[in-house]
Structure formats: structure tokens, C-alpha cells
Amino acid sequence: MRLTRFTDLALRVLMRLAVVENTEAADGQAPPTTREVADAMRIAYTHTAKVVARLQHLGLIEARRGRGGGLTLTTAGRLASVGGLVRELEGPGDVVDCEGTVPCPLAAACRLRRALRRAQEAFYDSLDELTVEDLVAAPTGPLLLGITLR
């Protein structure tokens, strides 16, 4: 199974915000902006802005403009199941496209499609037990902290 670039970026943004929030809030620093996160994670700003908008729409982050603004992770974002996030961001769909522009001649009696659906669900199920907070536990959190935002 391969995740879309959008899902990958969304998970990385959430992880970055989770680890930054844990340290910078204690230091009294303002939350990072979308541009700062994009620069630190080496992601194009336009892609990051789209990811931030979607994560905000899902209630996983708060984005405030202006002085003292920035991006913060919500409690829902911190405790979100990674499996649930991936399901939501990837959207419905099969691993293979059996009804594409040229439908597969085996579609009516194919056993592979069903097996692939089960495998896809097992993939998501294995991620269900993880939260965003779990993803930034050591050794990942300290590594993310080494990536400077400013």
C-alpha cells in the first residue's frame, strides 16, 4: 500500500506541530506559521497551505492569523488515530482500479480484489492503535526538534 503525498505531508505536519507544541509552549514562544513549518519540513508552501486547510477543517489543528497567530495542534489532533487519519485523508477506494477506463475482464469473478481489500483494511487496522502523540515519542520527537523552524 502506498500513501498519497498529501497524506504523507499531513502526517508530517501533525507530527511537527505535536513536538513543537510540547517544547515551545513551555518556552513561551509563538506557535509556528504555515510558512515556517513548510520551510522546516522542506515542503512547498502551497502544498503545506492545502494540508493545513484540510487539517483545520477536520478539527485537528487551529490556525490563527496575525500577530501571535500560528498553527497549534488541538486535543483531537494529538489523540487522533493514525489509521483513522489515513482513512480520512486517503478517501474511499480500492488498492487497484478494476473499473477504470478499461474495466478488468475478471471483475465479475475476481478473488484478488477481495484479498486486496482485506489487506488494505489490515494495513489501516495496524495504524488504528497509534495516535499522533505516539508518533512523536522518542526517538522521533528529539529528531524533529533538531529540525529548526526559525
NUDRENPA-347194 format. One record per atom (N, C-alpha, C): residue number from 1; atom name; z, y, x. Coordinates in steps of 0.1 Angstrom, whole numbers, m for minus. Layout:
<r NUM,'CA',<Z,Y,X>>
...
This chain:
<r 1,'N',<0,m12,9>>
<r 1,'CA',<0,0,0>>
<r 1,'C',<0,12,9>>
<r 2,'N',<m8,22,5>>
<r 2,'CA',<m9,34,13>>
<r 2,'C',<m6,46,4>>
<r 3,'N',<4,55,8>>
<r 3,'CA',<7,67,1>>
<r 3,'C',<m3,78,3>>
<r 4,'N',<m5,86,m7>>
<r 4,'CA',<m13,98,m6>>
<r 4,'C',<m7,107,4>>
<r 5,'N',<m15,116,9>>
<r 5,'CA',<m10,126,19>>
<r 5,'C',<0,135,11>>
<r 6,'N',<m3,138,m1>>
<r 6,'CA',<6,147,m9>>
<r 6,'C',<20,141,m10>>
<r 7,'N',<21,128,m13>>
<r 7,'CA',<34,121,m14>>
<r 7,'C',<41,121,m1>>
<r 8,'N',<34,118,10>>
<r 8,'CA',<40,119,23>>
<r 8,'C',<46,133,26>>
<r 9,'N',<38,143,23>>
<r 9,'CA',<43,157,26>>
<r 9,'C',<55,160,18>>
<r 10,'N',<55,156,5>>
<r 10,'CA',<66,159,m4>>
<r 10,'C',<79,152,1>>
<r 11,'N',<78,140,6>>
<r 11,'CA',<90,133,11>>
<r 11,'C',<95,140,24>>
<r 12,'N',<85,144,32>>
<r 12,'CA',<89,151,45>>
<r 12,'C',<96,164,42>>
<r 13,'N',<91,172,32>>
<r 13,'CA',<97,185,28>>
<r 13,'C',<111,182,23>>
<r 14,'N',<112,172,14>>
<r 14,'CA',<126,169,9>>
<r 14,'C',<136,166,20>>
<r 15,'N',<131,157,29>>
<r 15,'CA',<140,153,40>>
<r 15,'C',<144,165,48>>
<r 16,'N',<134,174,51>>
<r 16,'CA',<137,186,59>>
<r 16,'C',<147,195,52>>
<r 17,'N',<145,197,40>>
<r 17,'CA',<155,205,32>>
<r 17,'C',<168,199,32>>
<r 18,'N',<169,186,30>>
<r 18,'CA',<182,179,30>>
<r 18,'C',<190,181,43>>
<r 19,'N',<183,179,54>>
<r 19,'CA',<191,181,66>>
<r 19,'C',<194,195,70>>
<r 20,'N',<185,204,67>>
<r 20,'CA',<187,218,69>>
<r 20,'C',<198,224,61>>
<r 21,'N',<199,220,48>>
<r 21,'CA',<209,224,39>>
<r 21,'C',<223,220,44>>
<r 22,'N',<224,208,49>>
<r 22,'CA',<237,203,54>>
<r 22,'C',<242,211,66>>
<r 23,'N',<233,216,74>>
<r 23,'CA',<238,223,86>>
<r 23,'C',<238,239,84>>
<r 24,'N',<227,244,79>>
<r 24,'CA',<226,258,78>>
<r 24,'C',<235,265,68>>
<r 25,'N',<238,258,57>>
<r 25,'CA',<247,263,47>>
<r 25,'C',<261,266,54>>
<r 26,'N',<265,256,62>>
<r 26,'CA',<277,258,69>>
<r 26,'C',<277,269,79>>
<r 27,'N',<265,272,85>>
<r 27,'CA',<264,283,94>>
<r 27,'C',<261,297,88>>
<r 28,'N',<260,297,75>>
<r 28,'CA',<258,309,67>>
<r 28,'C',<243,315,68>>
<r 29,'N',<234,306,73>>
<r 29,'CA',<220,311,74>>
<r 29,'C',<213,310,60>>
<r 30,'N',<203,318,59>>
<r 30,'CA',<195,318,46>>
<r 30,'C',<187,305,46>>
<r 31,'N',<184,300,34>>
<r 31,'CA',<175,288,34>>
<r 31,'C',<161,291,39>>
<r 32,'N',<154,281,44>>
<r 32,'CA',<141,283,49>>
<r 32,'C',<131,287,38>>
<r 33,'N',<121,294,42>>
<r 33,'CA',<110,297,33>>
<r 33,'C',<99,286,34>>
<r 34,'N',<90,286,25>>
<r 34,'CA',<79,277,24>>
<r 34,'C',<71,277,37>>
<r 35,'N',<69,289,42>>
<r 35,'CA',<61,291,55>>
<r 35,'C',<69,285,67>>
<r 36,'N',<82,287,67>>
<r 36,'CA',<90,282,78>>
<r 36,'C',<90,266,78>>
<r 37,'N',<91,261,66>>
<r 37,'CA',<91,246,65>>
<r 37,'C',<77,241,69>>
<r 38,'N',<67,247,65>>
<r 38,'CA',<53,243,68>>
<r 38,'C',<51,244,83>>
<r 39,'N',<55,254,90>>
<r 39,'CA',<54,256,104>>
<r 39,'C',<62,245,112>>
<r 40,'N',<75,243,107>>
<r 40,'CA',<83,233,114>>
<r 40,'C',<78,219,113>>
<r 41,'N',<72,216,101>>
<r 41,'CA',<68,202,99>>
<r 41,'C',<53,201,103>>
<r 42,'N',<47,211,108>>
<r 42,'CA',<33,211,112>>
<r 42,'C',<23,207,100>>
<r 43,'N',<26,214,89>>
<r 43,'CA',<18,211,77>>
<r 43,'C',<11,224,73>>
<r 44,'N',<m1,224,68>>
<r 44,'CA',<m8,236,64>>
<r 44,'C',<1,243,53>>
<r 45,'N',<1,256,54>>
<r 45,'CA',<9,264,44>>
<r 45,'C',<4,261,30>>
<r 46,'N',<m9,261,28>>
<r 46,'CA',<m14,259,14>>
<r 46,'C',<m10,246,8>>
<r 47,'N',<m10,235,17>>
<r 47,'CA',<m6,222,12>>
<r 47,'C',<9,222,9>>
<r 48,'N',<17,229,18>>
<r 48,'CA',<31,229,16>>
<r 48,'C',<35,237,3>>
<r 49,'N',<27,248,0>>
<r 49,'CA',<30,255,m12>>
<r 49,'C',<27,247,m25>>
<r 50,'N',<17,239,m24>>
<r 50,'CA',<14,230,m36>>
<r 50,'C',<25,219,m37>>
<r 51,'N',<30,214,m26>>
<r 51,'CA',<40,204,m27>>
<r 51,'C',<53,210,m32>>
<r 52,'N',<56,222,m27>>
<r 52,'CA',<69,229,m32>>
<r 52,'C',<68,232,m47>>
<r 53,'N',<56,236,m51>>
<r 53,'CA',<55,239,m66>>
<r 53,'C',<57,227,m74>>
<r 54,'N',<52,215,m70>>
<r 54,'CA',<54,203,m77>>
<r 54,'C',<68,198,m77>>
<r 55,'N',<75,199,m65>>
<r 55,'CA',<89,195,m64>>
<r 55,'C',<98,205,m72>>
<r 56,'N',<94,217,m73>>
<r 56,'CA',<102,227,m81>>
<r 56,'C',<100,223,m96>>
<r 57,'N',<88,220,m100>>
<r 57,'CA',<85,216,m113>>
<r 57,'C',<93,203,m117>>
<r 58,'N',<95,194,m108>>
<r 58,'CA',<103,182,m110>>
<r 58,'C',<118,184,m110>>
<r 59,'N',<122,197,m106>>
<r 59,'CA',<136,200,m106>>
<r 59,'C',<143,195,m93>>
<r 60,'N',<136,192,m83>>
<r 60,'CA',<141,186,m70>>
<r 60,'C',<145,197,m60>>
<r 61,'N',<138,208,m61>>
<r 61,'CA',<141,219,m52>>
<r 61,'C',<141,232,m60>>
<r 62,'N',<148,242,m55>>
<r 62,'CA',<148,256,m61>>
<r 62,'C',<141,265,m50>>
<r 63,'N',<132,273,m55>>
<r 63,'CA',<125,282,m47>>
<r 63,'C',<128,296,m52>>
<r 64,'N',<134,304,m43>>
<r 64,'CA',<137,318,m47>>
<r 64,'C',<129,328,m38>>
<r 65,'N',<124,338,m44>>
<r 65,'CA',<116,348,m36>>
<r 65,'C',<125,360,m32>>
<r 66,'N',<120,367,m23>>
<r 66,'CA',<126,380,m19>>
<r 66,'C',<137,378,m8>>
<r 67,'N',<144,389,m6>>
<r 67,'CA',<155,389,4>>
<r 67,'C',<166,378,0>>
<r 68,'N',<170,370,9>>
<r 68,'CA',<180,360,6>>
<r 68,'C',<174,348,m1>>
<r 69,'N',<161,348,m3>>
<r 69,'CA',<154,337,m10>>
<r 69,'C',<152,325,m1>>
<r 70,'N',<144,316,m5>>
<r 70,'CA',<141,304,3>>
<r 70,'C',<141,292,m6>>
<r 71,'N',<140,280,1>>
<r 71,'CA',<140,267,m6>>
<r 71,'C',<153,260,m4>>
<r 72,'N',<158,255,m15>>
<r 72,'CA',<170,247,m14>>
<r 72,'C',<168,234,m22>>
<r 73,'N',<175,224,m18>>
<r 73,'CA',<174,211,m25>>
<r 73,'C',<185,211,m36>>
<r 74,'N',<181,206,m47>>
<r 74,'CA',<190,205,m59>>
<r 74,'C',<198,192,m57>>
<r 75,'N',<209,191,m65>>
<r 75,'CA',<216,178,m65>>
<r 75,'C',<207,167,m69>>
<r 76,'N',<198,169,m79>>
<r 76,'CA',<189,159,m84>>
<r 76,'C',<179,155,m72>>
<r 77,'N',<175,165,m64>>
<r 77,'CA',<167,162,m53>>
<r 77,'C',<174,154,m42>>
<r 78,'N',<186,157,m40>>
<r 78,'CA',<194,149,m30>>
<r 78,'C',<196,135,m34>>
<r 79,'N',<199,133,m47>>
<r 79,'CA',<202,120,m52>>
<r 79,'C',<190,112,m57>>
<r 80,'N',<178,118,m57>>
<r 80,'CA',<166,112,m63>>
<r 80,'C',<163,99,m56>>
<r 81,'N',<159,89,m63>>
<r 81,'CA',<155,76,m58>>
<r 81,'C',<141,78,m52>>
<r 82,'N',<140,73,m40>>
<r 82,'CA',<127,74,m33>>
<r 82,'C',<116,66,m40>>
<r 83,'N',<120,55,m46>>
<r 83,'CA',<110,47,m54>>
<r 83,'C',<105,55,m66>>
<r 84,'N',<115,62,m73>>
<r 84,'CA',<111,70,m84>>
<r 84,'C',<102,81,m81>>
<r 85,'N',<105,88,m69>>
<r 85,'CA',<97,99,m65>>
<r 85,'C',<83,94,m61>>
<r 86,'N',<82,83,m55>>
<r 86,'CA',<69,78,m51>>
<r 86,'C',<61,75,m63>>
<r 87,'N',<67,68,m73>>
<r 87,'CA',<60,65,m86>>
<r 87,'C',<55,78,m92>>
<r 88,'N',<64,88,m93>>
<r 88,'CA',<60,100,m100>>
<r 88,'C',<49,108,m92>>
<r 89,'N',<50,108,m79>>
<r 89,'CA',<40,116,m72>>
<r 89,'C',<27,109,m70>>
<r 90,'N',<27,95,m70>>
<r 90,'CA',<15,88,m68>>
<r 90,'C',<8,87,m82>>
<r 91,'N',<16,87,m93>>
<r 91,'CA',<10,86,m106>>
<r 91,'C',<6,72,m109>>
<r 92,'N',<2,69,m121>>
<r 92,'CA',<m2,56,m125>>
<r 92,'C',<m15,52,m119>>
<r 93,'N',<m16,39,m117>>
<r 93,'CA',<m29,34,m111>>
<r 93,'C',<m27,21,m103>>
<r 94,'N',<m37,14,m102>>
<r 94,'CA',<m37,1,m95>>
<r 94,'C',<m40,3,m80>>
<r 95,'N',<m37,m7,m72>>
<r 95,'CA',<m40,m7,m58>>
<r 95,'C',<m55,m7,m56>>
<r 96,'N',<m62,m14,m65>>
<r 96,'CA',<m77,m15,m64>>
<r 96,'C',<m82,m9,m77>>
<r 97,'N',<m94,m4,m77>>
<r 97,'CA',<m101,2,m88>>
<r 97,'C',<m111,m8,m94>>
<r 98,'N',<m106,m16,m103>>
<r 98,'CA',<m115,m27,m109>>
<r 98,'C',<m125,m22,m119>>
<r 99,'N',<m123,m10,m124>>
<r 99,'CA',<m132,m4,m134>>
<r 99,'C',<m138,8,m129>>
<r 100,'N',<m142,9,m117>>
<r 100,'CA',<m148,21,m111>>
<r 100,'C',<m162,23,m116>>
<r 101,'N',<m170,30,m109>>
<r 101,'CA',<m184,33,m113>>
<r 101,'C',<m192,20,m115>>
<r 102,'N',<m189,10,m106>>
<r 102,'CA',<m195,m3,m108>>
<r 102,'C',<m183,m13,m110>>
<r 103,'N',<m181,m16,m123>>
<r 103,'CA',<m170,m25,m126>>
<r 103,'C',<m171,m38,m119>>
<r 104,'N',<m160,m44,m115>>
<r 104,'CA',<m159,m57,m108>>
<r 104,'C',<m163,m68,m118>>
<r 105,'N',<m172,m77,m114>>
<r 105,'CA',<m176,m87,m124>>
<r 105,'C',<m165,m97,m126>>
<r 106,'N',<m155,m97,m118>>
<r 106,'CA',<m143,m107,m120>>
<r 106,'C',<m132,m101,m129>>
<r 107,'N',<m134,m89,m133>>
<r 107,'CA',<m123,m82,m140>>
<r 107,'C',<m117,m89,m152>>
<r 108,'N',<m125,m96,m160>>
<r 108,'CA',<m121,m104,m171>>
<r 108,'C',<m112,m115,m168>>
<r 109,'N',<m113,m121,m156>>
<r 109,'CA',<m106,m133,m153>>
<r 109,'C',<m99,m133,m139>>
<r 110,'N',<m97,m121,m134>>
<r 110,'CA',<m92,m119,m120>>
<r 110,'C',<m77,m121,m119>>
<r 111,'N',<m73,m129,m110>>
<r 111,'CA',<m59,m132,m107>>
<r 111,'C',<m54,m122,m96>>
<r 112,'N',<m63,m117,m88>>
<r 112,'CA',<m59,m108,m77>>
<r 112,'C',<m53,m95,m82>>
<r 113,'N',<m59,m89,m93>>
<r 113,'CA',<m54,m77,m98>>
<r 113,'C',<m40,m78,m102>>
<r 114,'N',<m36,m88,m109>>
<r 114,'CA',<m23,m90,m114>>
<r 114,'C',<m13,m92,m102>>
<r 115,'N',<m17,m100,m92>>
<r 115,'CA',<m9,m102,m80>>
<r 115,'C',<m7,m88,m73>>
<r 116,'N',<m17,m80,m72>>
<r 116,'CA',<m16,m67,m65>>
<r 116,'C',<m7,m58,m73>>
<r 117,'N',<m7,m58,m86>>
<r 117,'CA',<2,m50,m94>>
<r 117,'C',<17,m54,m91>>
<r 118,'N',<19,m68,m91>>
<r 118,'CA',<33,m72,m88>>
<r 118,'C',<37,m68,m74>>
<r 119,'N',<28,m68,m64>>
<r 119,'CA',<31,m64,m51>>
<r 119,'C',<34,m49,m50>>
<r 120,'N',<26,m41,m58>>
<r 120,'CA',<28,m27,m58>>
<r 120,'C',<42,m24,m64>>
<r 121,'N',<46,m31,m75>>
<r 121,'CA',<59,m29,m81>>
<r 121,'C',<70,m33,m72>>
<r 122,'N',<68,m44,m64>>
<r 122,'CA',<78,m48,m54>>
<r 122,'C',<80,m37,m43>>
<r 123,'N',<69,m31,m40>>
<r 123,'CA',<70,m20,m30>>
<r 123,'C',<78,m9,m35>>
<r 124,'N',<76,m5,m48>>
<r 124,'CA',<84,6,m54>>
<r 124,'C',<98,2,m55>>
<r 125,'N',<100,m10,m60>>
<r 125,'CA',<114,m16,m62>>
<r 125,'C',<122,m15,m49>>
<r 126,'N',<115,m18,m38>>
<r 126,'CA',<122,m18,m25>>
<r 126,'C',<127,m4,m21>>
<r 127,'N',<120,6,m26>>
<r 127,'CA',<123,20,m23>>
<r 127,'C',<133,26,m33>>
<r 128,'N',<135,19,m45>>
<r 128,'CA',<144,24,m55>>
<r 128,'C',<158,26,m51>>
<r 129,'N',<163,17,m42>>
<r 129,'CA',<177,18,m37>>
<r 129,'C',<180,29,m27>>
<r 130,'N',<169,35,m22>>
<r 130,'CA',<171,46,m13>>
<r 130,'C',<171,60,m20>>
<r 131,'N',<179,69,m15>>
<r 131,'CA',<179,83,m20>>
<r 131,'C',<174,92,m9>>
<r 132,'N',<170,104,m12>>
<r 132,'CA',<166,114,m2>>
<r 132,'C',<178,115,8>>
<r 133,'N',<190,116,3>>
<r 133,'CA',<201,117,12>>
<r 133,'C',<202,106,22>>
<r 134,'N',<199,93,17>>
<r 134,'CA',<199,82,26>>
<r 134,'C',<189,83,37>>
<r 135,'N',<177,90,34>>
<r 135,'CA',<167,91,44>>
<r 135,'C',<170,100,56>>
<r 136,'N',<180,109,54>>
<r 136,'CA',<183,118,65>>
<r 136,'C',<196,114,72>>
<r 137,'N',<201,102,69>>
<r 137,'CA',<213,98,77>>
<r 137,'C',<208,95,91>>
<r 138,'N',<218,95,100>>
<r 138,'CA',<215,92,115>>
<r 138,'C',<207,79,116>>
<r 139,'N',<198,79,124>>
<r 139,'CA',<194,88,135>>
<r 139,'C',<183,98,130>>
<r 140,'N',<178,98,118>>
<r 140,'CA',<168,107,113>>
<r 140,'C',<172,121,112>>
<r 141,'N',<184,123,107>>
<r 141,'CA',<189,137,105>>
<r 141,'C',<190,145,118>>
<r 142,'N',<196,140,128>>
<r 142,'CA',<196,147,141>>
<r 142,'C',<183,150,147>>
<r 143,'N',<173,140,145>>
<r 143,'CA',<160,142,150>>
<r 143,'C',<153,154,142>>
<r 144,'N',<155,154,129>>
<r 144,'CA',<149,165,121>>
<r 144,'C',<155,178,125>>
<r 145,'N',<168,178,128>>
<r 145,'CA',<175,191,133>>
<r 145,'C',<169,196,145>>
<r 146,'N',<163,187,153>>
<r 146,'CA',<157,191,166>>
<r 146,'C',<144,199,164>>
<r 147,'N',<138,198,152>>
<r 147,'CA',<126,205,149>>
<r 147,'C',<130,219,144>>
<r 148,'N',<128,229,151>>
<r 148,'CA',<132,242,148>>
<r 148,'C',<124,249,137>>
<r 149,'N',<131,256,129>>
<r 149,'CA',<124,264,118>>
<r 149,'C',<122,278,123>>
<r 150,'N',<129,283,131>>
<r 150,'CA',<128,297,135>>
<r 150,'C',<124,299,149>>
